């Protein structure tokens, strides 16, 4: 196709480029700057090459071991959260009413957790999970279960996962519900006429039609769970030990607790790179699967 | 395989309403015979889809009974009625191949594997889907997808009826002809009762053994395509079917004479005087009215359209616009001409309904 070339088009793009420059690129360049320098005393910086990166990526060093541990915990957390939230979200969406006044009411109730700010969610659960006065913690203890979110690693992990499920499954529900509503009635009528059972309708009609919204849901949920910070920070503080110390928690500890700017900068760059790469791989795999099915 | 009996079926979407205007489908008694093809024809909102949904079980009628043979199915859900339906827009199962799509209704009913394969091959061959059988359904064009929908509707041999809800809407015009004649051929081969909803008269007339013409929830006439053309019972049928439709002119009828715009026209039959205040119109098709240079009823020529195979004239009789055919070999040179109407093709309509009259 012959499209007219007009360089004045750059003028129209310029404001966006400028905005991105100041909002993302320039702040990030300061991080890049820290990642290749070391600091001596007051504001005296000198060139350090790729030493911070080599330390970080070598599990034998102290910072490398911390990084590897946090990365594994992060991945495990994301996978666990996705495995629970996506099927649960679809299941809830399938049970929602399709018409009548109950639609609005149910959607609002379901969306409520999403409207609560992260640290408020953390605070709510911090109290909710207490064994003495928290409904959740006290109930579990009353049932004779060994539950202690600040001392027992398993309890702490379960608590963080449950918080995330409680907070963000509604997103998957809303996306799936929108996807389900977009399926024309004729498909359900045809399935009834063809004598298809409930499961066959789900596998052959609903799930394929949900494919596109699920790509969005999985991507969003992956990115958000991979960047989890506030919930463990408020509820467990990364403990007990380092059981819930995820990458972002450790990053803040290194940068603001220990003021190891070089370590922190190289870590945040690698962290960012991993998030982008994994999201890209997810997206490519899912769209490729889509294309392959079409052939 | 069954006979479908509509016993006083009527439907209103406002439950409990008794006002005539609220009824999307007015009371209807009729029997549809096994092995025949019926078309429900009418403009949008005439109640044809409501009637189809009542038969398929998506709508339960406000009153009346629906019988498949002698079984009352009025309140049975769709899946227990043993019918097949093809929708306006293609419905295919994306995850399956074309063959799996066609086999799906049979598989769900526990038909043996060998029987399924044979039937799928037969239907695919009829619809010209054989080369695509092992491709994924979702990668096909809208045309091919609608063929799959048609195939799924036709694949079960034991259905009481196959219902089509404007199935050719998404089909490319060039393919419409082909698919329509294919459907007709399939109907002959499969010996099923088929009901076809459409607003396209050509589709209805080519597909159906009998056409049900509907308007505003009322059935105006149920007849063969030829009868609808030759003897429309209602002015709407005359006007809606045929291109151009029937000529309808205001007239005063007295015995075997009609007066239209100061002209007297002789009728083939004798009619009783209509009740005062009722609307009386003469109806005749352009095909049975010919325009000649002199003689007949004097009219003024407005326009002549040469359609190749036939020439059509638009003439004025007083205030009335009339279409007439110009016979072969006749040339109309002047503005004044004469109109000849075949007497036994000239009907009298009182309040839109045809009145039979008595032999003279």
Interface residues (C-beta under 8 A of the other chain):
Chain A: X184 X186 X187 X189 X190 X192 X193 X194 X195 X196 X197 X200 X203 X204 X205 X207 X208 X209 X293 X294 X295
Chain B: X56 X58 X77 X78 X79 X83 X84 X85 X87 X88 X89 X91 X93 X94 X95 X96 X104 X105 X108 X109 X136 X138 X139 X149 X152
